[in-house]
């Protein structure tokens, strides 16, 4: 008597099952994409951090050189201050890159299912 109603219920449950499968697949792909993006961001910020560290080292050598030039009379004190300012700006940029690197690590942890207790 109720064959059509049972068939319709079965089709509805099959459609809901397929919909759940698609939602699951989408969640897996999204998770993989988030992990991949976080890993790439960590790698890129590591490279940038290395370059910024080199920049800071070179600029610190520039401060030493400008001090030597000042003591021998070939430079003004303004050049020493300018070199120190450049070092401070580079150190601030390095700190910003390191902050981005730590944020990327947090994003990776979250993407892998880390808790926020």
N, C-alpha and C positions, 0 to 999 in steps of 0.2 A: 504494500500500500504506500509505503513512504520511500520508495526506491529513488525517486528524483531528488527528494530532500536529502537523503543520505549521500547520493552522488555529488550533489552541490556542496555539502559539508566537507566531503573528501577533497574535492577540487580546491575549496577555500583553504583547507589545512595544507595541501600540497603547495599552493601559491604562497602561503605564509612561511612554509619551510624554505622555499626557494628565496624568498625575500630575506629571510634570516641568514641564509648562506651568502647572499650578496652583501649584506651588511657586515658579516664576519670578514669576508674577503676585503672589503673596503677598509675595515679597521686594521687588518694585517698590512695592507699596502701603505696606509697612512703611517702606521708605526714604523715600518721599514724606512719610509721616506724621512721621517723625523730623525731616526737614528743615523741614517746616512748623511743627512744635512748637518747634524750636530758633530759627527766625526770629521766631516770636511771643514767645518768652521774651526774646530780645535786644531786641525792640521794647519790651516791658513793663519790662524792667530799665532801659532807657534813659530811659523816662518817670519811673520811680521815682528814678533817679539825678538827673535834673533837679530833681525836687521836693526831694530831700534836699540838693542844692546850695543851693537857695533857702532851705531851712530853716537850713542852716549860716550863710548870709549874714545872715539875719534875727537869728539868735541871737548872731552876732558884733556886730551893731549893738546888741543888748540888753546885751552886756558893756560896750560903749563908753558906752551910756546909764547903766548902773548905776555906772560909774566917775565919770561926770559928776555924777550924783546924790550919790555918796559925797563928792566933793570940795566940793560945795555944802552938805553936811550933811543931805541929805534921804534918805539910804539908809545902811545899815550895810555893813560889809565882808563880812558873811555873804551879802548879796545879790550882791555881785561874785563871790564864790566859787561861789555857786549858778548864776549865769549862765555862768561859765566851765565848770562841770561839765556844764551843758546843752549847751554848744558841743562839748565833748569827746564826749559821748554821741552827738550828732548826727553828728559826724565819724566815729565808729566805725560807726554805722549806714550812712553813706555808703560807707565802705570795704567793708563787708559786701555792699552792693548792687553795688559795682563788681566785687567778687570773683565774685558770681553772674553778672554780665554776662560776665566773662571765661570762666567755666565754660560758659556758654551758647555762646560763640563756639567753644570747644573741642568741644562736642557737635556744633555745626553742621559743623565741619571733619571730625569723625569720621563724621558722617552722610553727608557728601559723598564719603567714601571716602579721607580723608586717612590717611597712613601714620603709624606710631608707631615710627620708627627710633631 
